[in-house]
Each structure stands twice: as structure tokens, then as C-alpha cells.
């Protein structure tokens, strides 16, 4: 009887290693899918936005995240001056600029 119990114990040890790997496989696959669908594209957008903000210069036409359209008059370390109409300038955080428009887009300034 003890011989048979030892044989079962040896077989179950090898099976439990495989079954524990199979239990973690769906978790690993879910993380991989999450990375490629959500995390990686978000990191790419953040990098593009950082590059856009560092390339901003005086005279660029921009749209802020609040929807304000204007022309950059001053560029600072953390803030930019945006002229929204003749003689009207506001100061916004650099990170609130969402898009740099092509030159000549704003004609009413």
C-alpha cells in the first residue's frame, strides 16, 4: 500500500507545477493585451505631446484644452502667452495647449 501512495505523490508533484503555470497563463496574457492596447499607445501620445510642447515657438497658432484659439506671443518654462484677439493676451499653462495649428489657420487675429 505505501508503494502505491508514493507513486501517486510523485505524479501529482509534476502535475501541480504544470497546473500552477496554467493558472497564471491567463493573467499573463491579460497583462500583455492590456499593455499593447492601452498602456503603450498612451505612452506614445504622452511622448508626442511633450515633443510638441518643447517645439512651441512664438507665432505658433494653438488650441488650448479649454477650446481657446490663439497665437503664441511669449513662451516660458511653464506658461505661454496666447493672443486671442487684437490687444487681448492671456497666460495659460504650457501643458494646457492641446494642438498646434498650421500657419494661417487663424485669420481674424
C-alpha positions as CSV (number, residue, x, y, z in Angstrom):
1,X,0.0,0.0,0.0
2,X,2.7,2.5,0.8
3,X,4.3,1.8,-2.6
4,X,1.2,2.9,-4.4
5,X,0.9,6.1,-2.3
6,X,4.4,7.1,-3.2
7,X,3.8,6.7,-6.9
8,X,0.7,8.9,-6.7
9,X,2.6,11.5,-4.7
10,X,5.4,11.7,-7.3
11,X,3.0,12.0,-10.2
12,X,1.0,14.8,-8.5
13,X,4.1,16.9,-7.8
14,X,4.9,17.2,-11.5
15,X,1.3,17.9,-12.4
16,X,1.0,20.7,-9.8
17,X,3.9,22.6,-11.3
18,X,2.2,22.5,-14.7
19,X,-1.2,23.4,-13.3
20,X,0.2,26.4,-11.4
21,X,1.8,27.7,-14.6
22,X,-1.6,27.2,-16.4
23,X,-3.3,29.2,-13.7
24,X,-1.0,32.2,-14.2
25,X,-1.1,32.0,-18.0
26,X,-4.5,33.8,-18.4
27,X,-3.2,36.6,-16.1
28,X,0.0,37.0,-18.1
29,X,-1.9,37.0,-21.4
30,X,-4.4,39.7,-20.0
31,X,-1.5,41.9,-18.9
32,X,0.2,41.6,-22.3
33,X,-3.1,42.5,-24.1
34,X,-3.6,45.4,-21.7
35,X,-0.1,46.7,-22.3
36,X,-0.4,46.6,-26.1
37,X,-4.0,48.0,-26.3
38,X,-3.9,50.7,-23.5
39,X,-0.5,51.4,-21.9
40,X,1.8,51.5,-25.0
41,X,-0.5,53.9,-27.1
42,X,-0.9,56.2,-24.1
43,X,2.8,56.4,-23.6
44,X,3.2,57.2,-27.3
45,X,0.7,60.0,-27.1
46,X,2.4,61.5,-24.0
47,X,5.7,61.5,-25.8
48,X,4.3,63.2,-28.8
49,X,2.6,65.8,-26.6
50,X,5.9,66.5,-24.8
51,X,7.8,66.9,-28.1
52,X,5.0,69.3,-29.4
53,X,5.3,71.4,-26.2
54,X,9.1,71.6,-26.4
55,X,8.9,72.7,-30.1
56,X,6.4,75.5,-29.4
57,X,7.6,78.9,-30.6
58,X,6.4,82.5,-30.7
59,X,3.9,82.9,-33.6
60,X,2.5,79.4,-33.5
61,X,-1.3,79.2,-33.6
62,X,-2.7,76.9,-31.0
63,X,-5.8,75.4,-29.4
64,X,-5.9,75.0,-25.6
65,X,-7.6,72.2,-23.9
66,X,-10.4,74.6,-23.0
67,X,-11.0,75.4,-26.6
68,X,-9.4,78.8,-26.8
69,X,-7.8,79.5,-30.1
70,X,-4.9,82.0,-30.4
71,X,-1.4,82.9,-31.4
72,X,1.5,82.4,-29.0
73,X,3.2,85.7,-28.1
74,X,5.5,84.5,-25.2
75,X,7.0,81.1,-24.4
76,X,8.1,80.5,-20.8
77,X,9.3,77.5,-18.9
78,X,5.8,76.6,-17.6
79,X,3.5,79.2,-19.1
80,X,2.8,80.7,-22.6
81,X,1.1,83.9,-23.6
82,X,-1.7,83.5,-26.1
83,X,-3.1,86.4,-28.0
84,X,-6.8,85.6,-28.5
85,X,-7.7,88.9,-30.3
86,X,-6.0,92.2,-31.1
87,X,-4.6,93.5,-27.8
88,X,-6.1,90.7,-25.7
89,X,-3.5,88.3,-24.3
90,X,-4.0,85.5,-21.8
91,X,-1.4,83.4,-20.0
92,X,-2.0,79.6,-19.9
93,X,-0.1,76.7,-18.7
94,X,2.1,75.1,-21.3
95,X,0.6,71.7,-20.7
96,X,-2.9,73.0,-21.5
97,X,-2.0,73.5,-25.1
98,X,-3.6,70.6,-26.9
99,X,-2.8,71.3,-30.6
100,X,-0.5,73.4,-32.7
101,X,-2.4,74.5,-35.8
102,X,-0.9,75.0,-39.3
103,X,0.3,78.6,-40.0
104,X,-2.5,80.8,-41.4
105,X,-5.4,78.9,-39.8
106,X,-6.4,81.9,-37.7
107,X,-7.1,84.9,-39.9
108,X,-9.2,87.0,-37.6
109,X,-6.3,88.0,-35.3
